[in-house]
Amino acid sequence: MRHVGIAVIPGDGVGPELVDATLPVLHAAAGQAGAALDVLELDWGLGGG
């Protein structure tokens, strides 16, 4: 299985609740394409520390 990596930055103009709602959709789409999604959540946004 192919792995696809993405980084997400919740709170950088996009609320954490939107990222939380979007990730399951991205995981499902990757699965349909025969891939696994590797997510790296970065705490770099304006809402982060």
N, C-alpha and C positions, 0 to 999 in steps of 0.2 A: 504494500500500500504506500502510495506517495504521501508525503507530509508537506503541508503548506503552512508556513509561519506568518503570523501577522502580529502587529503590536497595536494595542488600543490605549488611548489616553482619556479615560473618563473625566469629565469636568473641564475639558479644554474647549469650551464652546458647545460641547455636546454633553448633556447631563448623564450621570452615571446610570440613571434608570433607562435611558435610551440604549446605552451600551449593553446593559443587562438584558434588554428585550431583543436586541439584534444578534447577540452571540449564538443563541440556539438556532436561529435561522441560518446563519453562516455555517454552523456545524452540520446542519441538515443538508445544505447545498453542497458542501464539501463531500459529505458521505454519498450523495447521489452521483457525484463525479468520480467516485472511487478514491477519494483522498481523505486524509485526516487533518484536522485543523489544529495547529499548535498556537495557542494564544499567549502572548506576553503582555501583561497589564502593567503599564508604566504610570508611576505616580508623579508625572511631570506637569499636569494640567494646572490651571488656575485654582481649581478646587482642592488640589493636593497639597502636601506638606512642603 
